[in-house]
Amino acid sequence: MKSVAWLSEAKNGRVLCKACKQRCTLKEGEYGKCGVRINEGGKLYLTVYGLVSAINLDPIEKKPLFHFLPSTQSLSIGTVGCNFSCQFCQNWEISQHPQTHNYEVFGEEISPEEIVRLAKLHGAQSISYTYNEPVIFFEFAYDTMKLAKEKGLRNVFVTSGYETEEAINIALPYLDAMNIDLKSFSDEFYKRICGARLKPVLETIEYAYKKGIWIEITTLLIPGYNDSEEEIRSIARFVASLSRDIPWHISRFFPAYRMLDLKPTPVDTLRRAYEIGKEEGLNFVYVGNYLDESLESTYCPACGSKVIERRVYKTLNHLKDSHCPNCSYSIPGVWS
């Protein structure tokens, strides 16, 4: 379904898309990098409004969000298209489909009202905009978020962090949490592997944190690309410079898309990254895509007690009104 993409402006006979930091300025008939926003007749249109390519009921821990409504379910939705072109994308069949199929789109037609109804019906406490990059279908997400908030639901972006400040400001009354990928601390990596740049992502992380959105950071460690100790330490240091309480998820890479020739991230690399995060002062470091309950659980920064146990999205929460049951330290997060 096609709808006006109102987060845009006409400029010198072209249309400027203001949703993401690619900031595409499009001629008549031209699509943005995302493959789903097009200039038609001097207006920007979104070709995937109300067109969902994936919808599932997921544990919130799968996003991953570990300090946000633990043990609850989130109705997860996505469209097709993406403003990045990551060579390791796990969802490339939907994220890169328009760009590789002459801007064809697909999905199940579903309205914001129906999405919210389904979330309530299945007992979800939130809606997650995920699978592909949510900011590219911002107007669709915005209409859904607004209705969701009216019905007492929270809203989550799982994102690569290319939202403009304009998009964040508009979403702010309705957007409760973001898991933001910090894919590397190398601008060259972002340019060569992702079709983007590093600085805009860092700025988005800083801005979302400043605006009070609950954020957690995820880094997929790819062998030989972004897994040097120096780079891992740089990422941990950056996150800690904002707040030692921002959770950092270190994720194990498995071969996908155009990186099928690589091997999964060595376990020693994951463990060393976990240690580096702690050395740099982060209070909450987690390892994902690898089964080790000790690396998924939450520990009290004050006394070291295990306050939340996790194993493959199964969570046992020992917090007492968001506090450590042993020493009463307040654990940062959104717990209810």
Residue pairs with C-beta under 8 A, 6 or more apart in sequence:
1 48
1 49
1 50
1 51
1 109
2 45
2 46
2 47
2 49
3 45
3 46
3 49
3 50
3 139
3 140
4 43
4 44
4 45
4 46
4 139
5 17
5 19
5 37
5 44
5 45
5 46
5 138
5 139
6 44
6 139
7 17
7 18
7 19
7 138
7 139
7 166
7 167
7 170
8 15
8 16
8 17
8 18
8 19
8 37
8 43
8 44
9 15
9 16
9 18
10 16
10 42
10 43
11 25
13 27
13 42
14 25
14 26
14 27
14 39
15 25
15 26
15 39
15 42
15 43
15 44
16 23
16 24
16 25
16 26
17 23
17 24
17 25
17 26
17 32
17 37
17 44
18 164
18 166
18 167
19 37
19 135
19 136
19 138
19 163
19 164
19 167
20 34
20 83
20 133
20 135
20 136
20 162
20 163
20 164
20 167
21 162
21 163
21 164
21 200
21 204
22 32
22 33
22 34
22 83
22 162
22 196
23 164
24 32
24 33
24 37
26 32
26 37
26 38
26 39
26 44
27 39
28 39
28 40
28 41
28 42
29 38
29 39
29 40
30 38
30 39
31 37
31 38
31 98
31 103
32 38
32 83
32 136
33 83
33 85
33 195
34 81
34 82
34 83
34 98
34 133
34 136
35 80
35 81
35 82
35 96
35 97
35 98
35 99
35 103
36 46
36 47
36 48
36 79
36 80
36 81
36 98
36 103
36 105
36 136
36 137
37 44
37 45
37 46
37 47
37 136
38 44
38 45
38 47
38 103
39 45
46 137
46 138
46 139
46 140
47 98
47 103
47 105
48 79
48 80
48 81
48 105
48 107
48 137
48 140
49 137
49 139
49 140
50 109
50 110
50 111
50 112
50 140
51 79
51 80
51 105
51 106
51 107
51 108
51 109
51 110
52 77
52 78
52 79
52 107
52 108
52 109
52 110
52 115
53 78
53 79
53 80
53 94
53 106
53 107
53 108
53 131
53 132
54 76
54 77
54 78
54 91
54 94
54 131
55 75
55 76
55 77
55 78
55 108
55 110
55 115
55 118
56 75
56 76
57 73
57 74
57 75
57 76
57 122
57 124
58 73
58 74
58 75
58 76
58 128
59 71
59 72
59 73
59 74
59 313
59 315
60 68
60 69
60 70
60 71
60 72
60 73
60 74
60 125
60 126
60 128
60 156
61 70
61 71
61 310
61 313
61 315
62 313
63 74
63 76
63 128
63 130
63 156
63 158
63 179
64 179
64 216
64 218
64 249
64 286
64 288
65 156
65 177
65 179
65 214
65 216
66 216
66 247
66 249
66 284
66 286
66 296
66 298
66 308
66 310
66 333
67 214
67 216
67 247
67 284
67 298
67 331
67 332
67 333
67 334
67 335
68 154
68 156
68 176
68 177
68 214
68 216
68 333
68 334
69 125
69 126
69 154
69 334
69 335
69 336
70 308
70 315
70 317
70 335
71 315
71 317
72 124
72 125
72 126
73 122
73 123
73 124
73 125
74 124
74 125
74 126
74 127
74 128
74 156
75 115
75 118
75 119
75 122
75 124
75 126
75 127
75 128
76 127
76 128
76 130
76 131
77 115
77 127
77 128
77 129
77 130
77 131
77 144
78 91
78 94
78 129
78 130
78 131
78 132
78 134
79 94
79 105
79 107
79 132
79 136
79 137
79 140
80 94
80 95
80 97
80 98
80 105
80 106
80 107
80 132
81 94
81 95
81 97
81 98
81 99
81 105
81 132
81 133
81 136
81 137
82 89
82 95
82 96
82 132
82 133
82 136
83 133
83 135
83 136
83 160
83 162
83 196
84 95
84 133
84 160
84 162
84 194
84 195
84 196
85 96
85 99
85 194
85 195
86 95
86 183
86 193
86 194
86 195
86 257
87 193
87 194
87 257
87 258
87 259
88 193
88 220
88 222
88 253
88 256
88 257
88 258
88 259
89 95
89 96
89 256
89 257
90 256
90 257
91 131
91 132
92 256
92 257
94 131
94 132
95 131
95 132
95 133
97 104
97 105
97 106
98 104
98 105
112 140
112 143
112 144
112 146
112 147
113 147
115 127
115 144
115 148
116 127
116 144
116 147
116 148
116 151
116 153
119 126
119 127
119 148
119 151
119 153
120 151
120 153
124 153
125 153
125 154
126 148
126 153
126 154
126 155
126 156
126 176
126 177
127 144
127 145
127 148
127 153
127 154
127 155
127 156
128 155
128 156
128 157
128 158
129 137
129 141
129 144
129 145
129 155
129 156
129 157
129 158
130 156
130 157
130 158
131 158
133 159
133 160
133 162
134 141
134 157
134 158
134 159
135 141
135 157
135 159
135 162
135 163
135 167
138 167
138 171
141 157
141 171
142 170
142 171
142 174
144 155
145 155
145 171
145 174
145 175
146 174
148 154
148 155
148 174
149 155
149 173
149 174
154 176
154 177
154 334
155 174
155 175
155 176
155 177
156 175
156 176
156 177
156 178
156 179
157 163
157 171
157 175
157 177
157 178
157 179
158 178
158 179
159 178
159 179
159 180
159 181
160 180
160 181
160 183
160 194
160 196
160 201
161 180
161 181
161 182
161 200
161 201
161 204
161 205
162 196
162 200
162 201
162 204
163 171
163 204
163 208
165 207
168 175
168 204
168 207
168 208
168 211
168 213
169 211
172 211
172 213
175 213
176 213
176 214
176 334
177 213
177 214
177 215
177 216
177 334
178 208
178 213
178 214
178 215
178 216
179 215
179 216
179 217
179 218
179 249
180 201
180 204
180 205
180 208
180 215
180 216
180 217
180 218
181 201
181 217
181 218
181 219
181 220
182 201
182 202
182 205
182 217
182 218
182 219
182 235
182 238
182 239
183 189
183 190
183 193
183 194
183 201
183 219
183 220
183 226
184 190
184 193
184 198
184 219
184 225
184 226
184 231
184 235
185 198
185 226
185 231
185 234
185 235
185 238
186 198
186 226
186 231
187 197
187 198
187 199
189 198
189 225
189 226
190 196
190 197
190 198
190 201
191 197
193 225
202 238
205 215
205 217
205 242
206 242
208 215
209 215
209 242
209 243
209 246
214 333
214 334
215 246
216 246
216 247
216 248
216 249
217 235
217 239
217 246
217 247
217 248
217 249
218 248
218 249
218 251
218 288
219 226
219 232
219 235
219 248
219 249
219 250
219 251
219 273
220 226
220 251
220 252
220 253
221 227
221 232
221 250
221 251
221 252
221 253
221 265
221 269
221 270
221 273
222 253
222 259
222 262
222 265
223 253
223 262
223 263
223 264
223 265
223 266
223 269
224 262
227 265
227 269
227 273
229 272
229 276
232 272
232 273
232 276
232 277
233 276
233 279
233 280
235 248
236 248
236 276
236 277
236 279
236 280
236 282
236 285
237 280
239 246
239 248
239 282
240 246
240 280
240 281
240 282
244 281
244 282
244 283
244 301
245 283
245 284
245 332
246 282
246 284
247 284
247 285
247 286
248 277
248 282
248 284
248 285
248 286
249 286
249 287
249 288
250 270
250 273
250 274
250 277
250 285
250 286
250 287
250 288
251 287
251 288
251 289
252 264
252 265
252 270
252 287
252 288
252 289
252 290
253 259
253 262
253 264
253 265
253 289
254 264
254 289
255 261
255 262
255 263
255 264
267 290
270 287
270 290
270 295
271 287
271 295
273 287
274 285
274 287
274 295
277 285
278 285
283 301
284 298
284 301
286 295
286 296
287 295
287 296
288 296
291 311
291 312
293 309
293 310
293 311
296 310
296 311
297 306
297 308
297 309
297 310
298 306
298 307
298 308
298 310
298 331
299 305
299 306
299 307
300 306
300 307
300 324
300 326
300 327
300 329
300 331
301 329
302 324
302 327
302 329
303 324
303 326
303 327
303 329
305 318
305 324
305 325
305 326
305 327
306 318
307 317
307 318
307 319
307 324
307 325
307 331
308 315
308 316
308 317
308 318
308 319
309 315
309 316
309 318
310 316
318 325
319 325
319 331
319 335
320 328
322 330
322 331
322 333
322 335
323 329
323 330
323 331
324 330
324 331
